[in-house]
Amino acid sequence: GGDVYYVSSCATGRITRLLVADVSGHGARVAEQARELRDLMRQHVNHLDQVKFVQRMNAQFAALAQLGSFATAVVTTFFAPTCSLALCNAGHPPPLLWSSKAKQWRFLETSNDRTDVADVPLGIIDIADYEQFDVNLTPDDLVLCYTDSLPEARRADGSMLQQDGLLEVMDHIEPGDPLTLIDRIIAAIEAECGQPMTGDDVTVLLFKPNTSTAGTSLKTLLMAPVRVITAALHGVLALPDLRVANLLGLILPRANRWGRSKSE
């Protein structure tokens, strides 16, 4: 299939990165691109800033554009010490956020009108920068990433659900147990459309903040270089983020807030 998803955690456990991508085509070529995306994820696993990772993803697909290959992707980076989520969207359907405070679902989108950034699919044109924005989360919030199979699900009359229809379906779904939520969402969409979702790849990734990793224990800190070296021995050059903002956060927990705000 063309759907790809990856989750990575940095050597200190503070940075969790999640990728959901929809690559054009199927078969061996998509499998190779999926492996290359995995390698890029591993190389950037220890970096706070995800923009360079997205830029390299775009360069990778730009090189394959002559073969008619492109991809949409959403990349999110959760920074546990500040419970913040950085989001970068390259032409992909926007993630959904369940706000535990507002008790409702909404799309995670930016209203920024900057013209020097873009959210077009990867590999379409050479872009120097993709837009990124931050969202502050609470431990009871939920974030749902998905591919276009959800908004493109078709009703009995042939019309697509689209983003507005998807949000209407979500408005009738209480989060309840997160372990059963994805199954309940798929069931609700199939009930709305009157048919099973078998016409396309279906990928849904649900996650919630985990504040238990907000601090870095001495054991984790001491083991971090070992993890980096182990990755290198397996052929993955996952270099640490050597900026002062990141290094201070390892030693002084309060510096993480300053470091996060300075890292974007």
C-alpha positions in Angstrom: 0.0 0.0 0.0 0.9 3.7 -0.1 0.3 4.6 3.5 3.4 4.9 5.8 3.5 5.7 9.5 6.4 5.9 11.9 7.0 6.8 15.6 10.4 7.5 17.1 11.7 8.5 20.5 15.0 10.4 21.2 17.9 9.0 23.2 16.7 10.8 26.4 13.0 10.0 25.9 11.9 13.7 25.8 11.3 14.0 22.0 8.7 11.8 20.3 8.2 12.2 16.6 5.2 10.8 14.7 4.9 10.7 10.9 1.9 9.7 8.8 2.4 9.8 5.0 0.5 8.9 1.9 2.9 8.0 -0.9 1.6 7.9 -4.5 1.6 4.4 -6.1 2.0 0.9 -4.6 4.5 -1.9 -4.6 8.3 -2.1 -4.5 8.9 1.6 -5.3 6.7 2.7 -2.3 8.4 0.1 -0.1 11.8 1.6 -1.0 10.5 5.2 -0.3 9.1 4.0 3.1 12.6 2.6 4.0 14.2 5.9 3.1 11.6 7.8 5.2 12.5 5.5 8.1 16.1 6.3 7.7 15.4 10.0 7.7 13.4 9.6 10.9 16.2 7.8 12.5 18.8 10.4 11.5 16.7 13.2 13.0 15.4 11.3 16.0 17.4 13.4 18.6 16.6 16.9 17.1 14.0 19.2 18.6 13.4 21.0 15.4 11.5 19.0 12.7 11.6 21.5 9.9 15.0 20.3 8.5 13.6 16.7 8.5 10.6 17.8 6.4 12.9 19.8 4.1 15.0 16.6 3.5 11.8 14.6 2.9 10.8 17.1 0.2 14.2 16.9 -1.4 14.0 13.1 -1.4 10.6 13.2 -3.2 11.6 16.0 -5.5 14.4 13.7 -6.8 11.7 11.1 -7.6 9.2 13.5 -9.1 10.5 12.7 -12.6 9.0 9.2 -12.0 5.7 10.7 -11.1 6.1 10.1 -7.4 5.0 12.4 -4.6 3.6 12.2 -1.1 1.5 14.1 1.4 2.7 13.9 5.0 2.0 15.3 8.5 4.9 15.3 11.0 4.4 16.0 14.6 7.0 16.3 17.4 5.8 16.0 21.0 8.2 17.6 23.6 7.4 16.0 26.9 8.9 18.6 29.3 6.6 21.3 28.0 3.7 19.0 26.8 3.8 20.8 23.5 3.2 19.5 20.0 4.9 21.0 16.9 3.1 20.2 13.7 4.2 20.4 10.1 1.8 19.6 7.3 2.8 18.9 3.7 -0.5 18.7 1.8 -2.0 16.2 4.2 -5.4 16.1 5.8 -5.2 18.1 9.0 -5.0 16.1 12.3 -8.0 16.2 14.7 -7.6 17.3 18.3 -9.9 16.3 21.1 -9.7 19.1 23.6 -10.5 17.8 27.1 -11.2 21.3 28.3 -13.6 22.3 25.5 -15.0 18.7 25.2 -15.0 18.8 21.4 -13.0 17.8 18.3 -11.4 20.4 16.0 -8.9 20.4 13.2 -5.3 21.3 13.9 -4.7 24.0 11.3 -2.9 27.3 11.3 -4.4 30.6 10.2 -1.0 32.0 9.5 -0.9 34.0 6.2 2.8 34.0 5.7 3.8 33.6 2.0 7.3 32.3 2.5 6.1 28.9 3.8 3.8 26.3 2.2 2.0 23.0 2.9 1.9 21.5 -0.6 2.6 17.8 -1.1 6.2 16.6 -0.9 8.1 16.5 -4.2 5.8 18.8 -6.2 8.1 21.9 -6.1 11.4 22.9 -4.5 10.4 24.6 -1.2 12.9 26.0 1.2 10.5 26.0 4.2 7.4 24.3 5.4 5.1 26.0 7.9 5.2 24.8 11.5 3.1 25.7 14.5 2.9 24.7 18.1 0.0 23.4 20.2 0.0 23.2 24.0 -1.6 19.9 25.1 -2.9 18.6 28.4 -2.6 14.9 29.6 -6.3 14.2 28.6 -6.1 15.6 25.1 -6.1 13.3 22.1 -4.6 13.8 18.6 -5.8 11.8 15.6 -3.7 11.6 12.4 -5.1 9.8 9.4 -4.8 9.5 5.6 -7.3 10.7 3.0 -9.3 7.5 3.2 -11.4 9.0 6.0 -12.5 12.3 4.3 -12.7 10.6 0.9 -15.1 7.8 2.2 -18.2 7.8 -0.1 -21.8 7.9 1.0 -24.4 5.8 -0.7 -25.2 8.7 -3.2 -21.5 8.8 -4.3 -20.6 12.0 -2.5 -17.4 12.2 -0.4 -17.5 12.7 3.3 -14.9 15.4 3.0 -13.4 17.3 6.0 -16.7 18.9 7.1 -18.5 15.5 7.0 -15.7 13.9 8.9 -15.9 16.5 11.7 -19.7 16.0 11.9 -19.1 12.3 12.4 -16.5 13.0 15.1 -18.8 15.4 16.9 -21.0 12.4 17.8 -18.1 10.3 19.1 -17.1 10.6 22.8 -13.4 9.6 23.3 -14.1 7.1 26.1 -11.5 4.4 26.1 -8.7 5.4 23.6 -7.9 1.7 23.0 -11.3 1.3 21.2 -11.6 4.8 19.7 -10.2 4.1 16.3 -12.5 1.1 15.8 -15.5 3.2 16.9 -14.5 6.0 14.4 -14.2 3.6 11.5 -17.5 2.0 12.5 -19.2 5.4 12.6 -17.9 6.4 9.2 -19.0 3.1 7.7 -22.5 3.6 9.3 -22.6 7.1 7.8 -21.6 5.9 4.3 -23.6 2.7 4.4 -20.7 0.5 3.3 -17.3 -0.8 4.6 -14.2 1.2 3.9 -12.5 -1.3 1.6 -11.8 0.9 -1.4 -8.5 2.5 -0.1 -5.7 2.0 2.4 -6.9 3.1 5.8 -4.4 4.4 8.3 -5.3 6.1 11.6 -2.8 7.1 14.3 -4.1 8.1 17.7 -1.9 9.5 20.5 -2.2 11.3 23.8 0.4 13.2 25.9 2.4 11.2 28.5 3.8 13.5 31.1 5.7 10.6 32.8 8.6 11.4 30.4 8.6 15.1 31.3 11.8 14.7 33.3 15.0 12.9 32.4 16.2 10.4 35.0 20.0 10.0 35.7 19.8 6.5 34.3 18.2 7.7 31.0 20.7 10.5 30.8 23.7 8.2 31.2 22.3 5.7 28.8 21.6 8.3 26.0 25.2 8.1 24.6 25.0 4.3 24.6 21.8 4.5 22.5 23.4 6.9 20.0 26.5 4.7 19.7 24.3 1.5 19.3 22.4 3.2 16.5 25.6 4.1 14.8 26.8 0.5 15.0 23.6 -0.5 13.2 24.3 2.0 10.4 22.1 4.8 11.6 23.9 8.2 12.1 21.5 9.6 14.7 23.6 12.6 15.9 22.5 14.4 19.0 21.2 18.0 19.0 24.2 19.9 20.2 22.6 23.3 20.5 22.8 25.0 23.9 19.0 25.0 24.2 18.9 21.2 24.1 21.9 20.5 26.2 20.8 22.8 29.0 17.5 21.0 29.1 19.2 17.8 29.9 20.8 19.3 33.0 18.3 21.9 34.1 14.6 20.8 33.7 13.4 24.4 33.8 15.6 25.2 30.8 13.4 23.0 28.6 10.7 25.6 28.4 13.2 28.2 27.2 14.9 25.7 25.0 11.7 24.6 23.3 10.6 28.2 22.6 14.0 29.0 21.1 14.3 25.9 19.0 11.7 26.7 16.4 
